[in-house]
Amino acid sequence: MNINDRNFIHKCTSCQICASVCPKEAISINLNLDGFYRPYIDKDKCVNCGICKKVCYKFTDVPQYTADDAKHYAAHALDSQVVERTTSGGIADILCQKLIEEGYTCVGVEYDYDKNIAVGAVATHREDTLKFRGSKYIQSYSYPVFKELLEMDKNGKYAIFGTPCQIFGLDKYLKCRKRREQFVLIDIYCHGCPSMNVWSKYVKKIQQQSGFKKFDYLNFRSKVRGWGNFNVFALVDGKPVYVGPKVNDNFYTLFFSDAVLNDSCYDCQLKSTLEFCDIRLGDFWGKSYDMNNKGISVVSLASSKGVELFEKIRDNVWCKQHLSSDFLPYQSWGRNYAVNHELRNTLLAQLADANISLNRVINSYWHAMPLSKRIKQLAKNAVLLMPTSVISMIKKLYH
């Protein structure tokens, strides 16, 4: 049986590993109407070998893994320019640089400015890794690069940066092929992936506001207002042409609403285990660094290989070891999101309709929210409009 088997445990994560490992190229990946990547099977090519099913999260009960079994650090690059040009503390960038120096081929995510999507890409030189900088808050179209990577020199060394669901599938496949030791697998503390239709509508909106159809540079979470803010930032010819609003940004309103996430994100077990990665990276949220405005990464070392690699970059980073309890409560670890299926279906249908504006989708969302939640958001907006130093102090008092 293949991944069309209906006896699944979980929903599809859109990781695309099934298409990457299919020996008959019987699986293609396309966006469905709701804006999520899904596998489509060519029945004439499929021989029911079952390889896709063996690496698929849908059919696997994930073992429990306590975060206390790993080593955790707060860290940032000593190079201030690296910190400034990355989303948190720049550790992914420093790791990439070291891996290239060590002879690894790296796979990460870059932004395709022609299609306005995130895509998987290969880096073999330091300059190539610069396109990986900055988090992309949408899932990447990555199966072609994964497939290319798995067909490369079987004796090479490879490092892959991906979401927990992508790293899970790759880990399963590599272990089946007895190739796991050649790979360093690095994932992220993941909140979940929204419908691509949210981003598509958002891009159209900022194109209209800025007057530009194509951007030279786009940052999903710029530090133009400091670390901890969620501001989309775009450049054309080196000049800012769009900076997201301080409050009520349309993209992040829907992203953090959890109302239009991928089906599997609502009760994802993979975001709450370190079983399949060597290193997990994220923002070090929580009271420890409330007054920091530049960026701090959390680095969780889940394997001896991860520990060894981190030791190799210690001269290039500031770091401090922490307990998991210092940051994990502020991540999505162990959380299942409540889902209002009626609202989700309404919003996804509106997002898929080219004739419905993003503002109208946002209005539908807020009208469905209880009064208490709207009041809470208004209070939060009032804080976000204050100076950065005041916001940091309020966070400190709150924590």
C-alpha positions, 0 to 999 in steps of 0.5 A: 500500500502507498500513502493513499492508505486510509488506515492512517494515524495522523494527517498529512504534514506536507513534508513532501518526503514521500515524493523525494524517496519514491523510486518510480517518481510516481508522486508529485507535490502540488498545492490543494485548494486550501493552500497546503502541499499534498502528494498526488499519485500516478497510479500507472507508475506506482508499484505499491513498494510501500517506501513512501508509507515507511517514511510517512508520519501519517502511519507512525506513532511517535515515541515520547522524548523528554526535553531534559535529555538534551543540552540547551543553550541560549546563544548568539553570534559574536559577529553583530552583523550576523545577528542583525541580518538573521531572525534570532541569534544567527546560530543557524548561519554560523552552523552553516558556515562551519558545516561548509568549512567541514566539507558538508553540502547544506540544504536550507530554504531560500525565497523565490522572488519570481514565484513568491514562495519558499523553496529548498536549495543546496549550498556548497559554498559560504556565499550560497548559505546567505540565501538561507538567512531569515526564517520563512513562516510558510512551508517550503516547496522542497521535494525536488531538492530533497530528491536531488540530495538523496541521489548525490554522492553516497559517500558525501557529507550532508546537512539539512535544515528543515521543519520537524516533519521534514526531518522526521521523514528524512531520518526514517529514510536514512536509517532504512538506507543505513546512511544516517551517519553521513547526515546532520539533521537540524530542525526548528521549534515549530509553531505550525504552517499556515495555508499558502493562500494567506501568504499569496494574498498578503504578497498581493496586498503589499505589492499594491501598497508599495507599487512594486510587483517584484521585490529584491529582498524580503524579510518575514521578520525584520529587526527594523523595530527590534527582535521580538517584533513580527514585521515583514520588510521589503526592499527594491534597489536597496530602498525600503518599500514596505514595512509591516504595521506595528499592530494587526499585521494581516499575515501574522494575525492569521498565522498566530490565530491558529485558525488556518494551519495545516491539519496535522499542526493542530496535534503535531507530536513531532514539534514535541520530540527531539528524537529525530534531529541532531540540533533544534533551533529557535528563538529563546523566548521567556523572561531570561532575555526580555531586555534583549533587543538584538536576538537570542537563539535557543540551541537544543543539542539532541545527539552526540553529533549535535554536541560535537558540531556546537563545540566547533562553533563555540569560539564564534558564539556567546552561549549560556546553558539553560534548563528546558524550563527556562524557555520551553513553556514559551514554545509550542512544545506539548501544545495541541491547538483548539480548532473551530472547524466551522471558522477554519472552513470559512476562512480557508474558502475565503482565502482560496477565493481570488475575489475576496480581499485579505481584509475581508478574511481578517474581518471574518476572523475577528467577528467570530472571536469572543469579546474577551479575546478582542479586548485582550488583543486591543490591550496587547496592541496598546503595549506594542505601540509603546517604545521598545524599551517600555515594551521590554520592561512590561514583558519583564514585569509580566514574566 
